[in-house]
């Protein structure tokens, strides 16, 4: 049955590419004082994020492109929007620094795992998905405020989203750090000796201490 959907396998990749391109456009819109355009671009990017995952699950697609570029697209987009909001005075620098540092940690850790050829797929953890949702809600809300009539509860709601984003960013960063430290320690203690081990039994001990 999946063969019937094969001509549409490009859809999730195209949605990821659109989200990757949307980040710089949102940054430009914010710096050019086009708040309404920036808001709708954020809505568009959030929609592509949801459609990306939904279409991939529906079509049964799990490609190397998606595993690599989907999280990169999310991080590039969020970074561009956060930088733009900081420049126009809507986000504090300390929050952006923590968000960018956490994303940099994940990217570098994922590249290290791939370089070491560790048989582990760095999939998004549950708290990381909550973090992404809060990040998108925060930037969308901050861009929506100028389009709404003034009400007293806006600052309180903004603070709740900011500190919720902070908490999930720190927690997810801590979990990813634990994963990377685990594999780093394992790689220091055991290194597989190069060669073909297909002839070995389950008790293969062809490892060397570094």
C-alpha positions as CSV (number, residue, x, y, z in Angstrom):
1,X,0.0,0.0,0.0
2,X,2.9,2.4,0.8
3,X,3.9,2.1,-2.9
4,X,0.8,4.2,-3.7
5,X,2.3,7.0,-1.6
6,X,5.8,6.8,-3.0
7,X,5.4,9.8,-5.4
8,X,4.6,11.9,-2.3
9,X,7.6,11.0,-0.3
10,X,9.1,14.4,-1.0
11,X,6.4,16.2,1.1
12,X,8.0,15.9,4.6
13,X,11.4,17.0,3.2
14,X,9.9,20.0,1.4
15,X,8.1,21.0,4.6
16,X,11.4,20.8,6.6
17,X,13.1,22.9,3.9
18,X,10.4,25.5,4.1
19,X,10.7,25.8,7.9
20,X,14.5,26.1,7.5
21,X,14.0,29.0,5.1
22,X,11.3,30.7,7.2
23,X,13.7,31.5,10.1
24,X,15.8,34.1,8.3
25,X,12.6,35.7,6.8
26,X,11.1,36.1,10.3
27,X,14.4,37.7,11.5
28,X,14.2,40.1,8.6
29,X,10.5,40.9,9.2
30,X,11.3,41.6,12.9
31,X,14.2,43.9,12.2
32,X,12.2,45.7,9.4
33,X,9.4,46.3,11.9
34,X,6.9,44.0,10.1
35,X,5.4,42.5,13.2
36,X,2.2,41.2,11.5
37,X,4.2,39.5,8.8
38,X,6.5,37.9,11.4
39,X,3.6,36.6,13.3
40,X,2.1,34.9,10.3
41,X,5.4,33.4,9.3
42,X,5.7,31.9,12.8
43,X,2.2,30.4,12.4
44,X,3.3,29.1,9.0
45,X,6.4,27.5,10.4
46,X,4.5,25.9,13.3
47,X,2.1,24.5,10.8
48,X,4.8,23.0,8.6
49,X,6.4,21.4,11.8
50,X,3.1,19.7,12.6
51,X,2.4,18.7,8.9
52,X,6.0,17.4,8.6
53,X,5.6,14.9,11.4
54,X,2.0,14.0,10.5
55,X,2.8,13.3,6.8
56,X,5.9,11.3,7.7
57,X,3.9,9.1,10.0
58,X,1.1,8.7,7.5
59,X,3.4,7.8,4.7
60,X,5.6,5.6,6.8
61,X,8.7,7.6,6.0
62,X,11.8,7.7,8.1
63,X,14.7,9.1,6.1
64,X,18.2,10.1,6.9
65,X,17.4,13.6,5.6
66,X,14.5,13.9,8.1
67,X,16.5,12.7,11.0
68,X,19.3,15.1,10.3
69,X,17.5,18.3,9.0
70,X,14.2,18.3,10.9
71,X,15.9,19.2,14.3
72,X,18.3,21.5,12.5
73,X,15.4,23.3,10.9
74,X,13.7,23.7,14.3
75,X,16.8,25.1,15.9
76,X,17.6,27.5,13.1
77,X,14.1,28.8,13.1
78,X,13.9,29.3,16.9
79,X,17.3,30.9,17.0
80,X,16.4,33.4,14.3
81,X,13.2,34.3,15.9
82,X,14.7,34.6,19.4
83,X,17.5,36.8,18.1
84,X,15.0,39.1,16.3
85,X,12.8,39.4,19.5
86,X,15.9,40.2,21.5
87,X,17.0,43.0,19.1
88,X,13.5,44.6,19.3
89,X,13.5,44.2,23.1
90,X,10.9,41.5,23.5
91,X,13.1,38.7,25.0
92,X,15.9,38.8,27.6
93,X,19.4,37.9,26.6
94,X,19.8,35.3,29.3
95,X,17.0,33.2,28.0
96,X,18.3,33.3,24.4
97,X,21.8,32.4,25.6
98,X,20.5,29.3,27.4
99,X,18.3,28.2,24.5
100,X,21.2,28.6,22.0
101,X,23.7,26.9,24.3
102,X,21.3,23.9,24.7
103,X,20.7,23.6,21.0
104,X,24.5,23.9,20.3
105,X,25.0,21.1,22.9
106,X,22.6,18.8,21.1
107,X,24.0,19.5,17.6
108,X,27.6,18.9,18.7
109,X,26.7,15.9,20.7
110,X,24.8,14.4,17.8
111,X,27.7,15.0,15.4
112,X,30.1,13.4,17.9
113,X,27.9,10.3,18.2
114,X,27.8,10.1,14.4
115,X,31.5,10.6,14.1
116,X,32.2,7.8,16.6
117,X,29.7,5.6,14.7
118,X,27.9,4.8,17.9
119,X,24.8,2.7,17.1
120,X,22.4,5.2,18.8
121,X,19.7,7.3,17.2
122,X,19.4,10.7,18.9
123,X,15.6,11.1,18.7
124,X,13.8,14.0,20.5
125,X,12.9,13.1,24.1
126,X,9.5,13.9,25.5
127,X,10.6,16.9,27.5
128,X,12.3,18.3,24.4
129,X,9.0,18.2,22.5
130,X,7.4,20.1,25.3
131,X,10.2,22.6,25.1
132,X,9.8,23.1,21.4
133,X,6.1,23.6,21.9
134,X,6.7,26.2,24.6
135,X,9.3,28.0,22.5
136,X,6.9,28.3,19.6
137,X,4.1,29.4,21.8
138,X,6.3,32.0,23.5
139,X,7.5,33.6,20.2
140,X,4.0,33.4,18.7
141,X,2.5,35.1,21.8
142,X,5.0,37.9,21.9
143,X,4.4,38.6,18.2
144,X,0.6,38.4,18.8
145,X,0.5,40.9,21.7
146,X,0.8,44.1,19.5
147,X,-2.1,42.9,17.4
148,X,-4.4,42.5,20.5
149,X,-6.3,45.1,22.6
150,X,-4.2,45.9,25.7
151,X,-5.1,43.9,28.8
152,X,-3.5,43.6,32.2
153,X,-2.8,39.9,32.2
154,X,-0.4,39.9,29.2
155,X,2.8,40.4,31.2
156,X,1.9,37.7,33.7
157,X,1.2,35.2,30.8
158,X,4.4,36.2,29.0
159,X,6.4,35.6,32.2
160,X,4.7,32.1,32.6
161,X,5.7,31.2,29.1
162,X,9.3,32.6,29.5
163,X,9.9,30.6,32.7
164,X,8.2,27.5,31.4
165,X,10.5,27.7,28.4
166,X,13.5,28.2,30.7
167,X,12.6,25.2,32.9
168,X,12.1,22.8,29.9
169,X,15.2,24.0,28.2
170,X,17.3,23.4,31.3
171,X,15.7,20.0,32.0
172,X,16.0,18.7,28.4
173,X,19.6,20.0,28.2
174,X,20.4,18.1,31.3
175,X,18.9,14.9,30.0
176,X,20.8,15.2,26.7
177,X,24.0,16.0,28.6
178,X,23.6,12.8,30.6
179,X,23.2,10.8,27.3
180,X,26.4,12.3,25.8
181,X,28.4,11.8,29.0
182,X,27.3,8.2,29.2
183,X,28.5,7.5,25.7
184,X,31.7,9.5,26.2
185,X,32.6,7.4,29.2
186,X,31.8,4.2,27.4
187,X,34.0,5.2,24.5
188,X,36.9,5.9,26.9
189,X,36.7,2.4,28.4
190,X,35.9,0.3,25.4
191,X,37.1,0.6,21.9
192,X,36.2,-2.1,19.3
193,X,39.3,-3.5,17.6
194,X,39.0,-2.9,13.8
195,X,38.2,-6.0,11.8
196,X,35.4,-8.4,10.9
197,X,33.8,-9.9,14.0
198,X,31.1,-11.9,12.2
199,X,32.9,-15.1,13.3
200,X,32.9,-14.3,16.9
201,X,30.6,-15.7,19.6
202,X,28.3,-13.7,21.9
203,X,31.2,-13.6,24.3
204,X,33.4,-11.7,21.8
205,X,36.1,-9.8,23.8
206,X,37.9,-8.2,20.9
207,X,38.2,-4.9,22.7
208,X,41.2,-2.9,23.6
209,X,41.7,-0.5,26.5
210,X,42.7,3.0,25.3
